[in-house]
Amino acid sequence: MKFPTQAVSFSLAALLIFGGCAAKNGEAPNDAEHTKEGVLIGTLVGAALGAVTSKHHKGKNVAIGAAIGAAAGGAIGYSLDKQAQEVADSMDTDVSANEKEAAKHRDIIVTKHDNYVKITFKSKMMFETDAADPTPEAREKIARLVDVLKKYPNTIVQVVGHTDSRGSYDYNLKLSQKRAFNVANMLKNLGVTNQIYARGCSFSKPLMPNDSPENMAINRRVEIYLYPSEDKVIDACR
């Protein structure tokens, strides 16, 4: 079957245009925006694919493709919205629109982005100084994620450790890696069957400038990313 290049180009353009509009300035869209974005992308791509499947009954195929695409896109958006809220509820917090602002006042921050949900644990409640084993308080908080993850066994989990800029890059890299690996292993030991990645970023991606004790405390953190699929996984150290 030979697909018209114009229709295929349109479907790709729709993904590029609308896939990049929801998280401008690093802020997460609200529930309605996120679900609406999924529906819009699904509709456009579904319509485009419907148009190229057959030269006969083209209008009918476009309508069917658009309907199927809208349903699929809406389901993805709604799933992320729902998952973010369930995580926030399990942590006794809210879904935050601005991670940096929330990090000034909260030890646990849940944010929702285009293609993933992120949970940020500030190091003050996670680890003792220069230690890589989670504190009892941190273990209790992390354990709250287990029931949510068991409801979404196909969710990809990425655990990422970050430090402030004091000390050498290599020392902080090893420390951030150990912290991320220990959190990931804890989730596995608690029965989480999701695919889990773990990595450390040293101080390569500060959330705030390392120019005050308060900001350094915010930069010492562990992040847990929840992705709906493998192709959504990002390089969290860049």
Secondary structure, 3 states (H helix, E strand, C coil): CCCCHHHHHHHHHHHHHHHCCCCHHHCCCCHHHHHHHHHHHHHHHHHHHHHHHCCCCHHHHHHHHHHHHHHHHHHHHHHHHHHHHHHHHHCCCCEECCHHHHHCCCCEEEEECCCCEEEEEEHHHCCCCCCCCCCHHHHHHHHCHHHHHHHCCCCEEEEEEECCCCCCHHHHHHHHHHHHHHHHHHHHHCCCCCCEEEEECCCCCCCCCCCCHHHHHHHCEEEEEEECCHHHCCCCCC
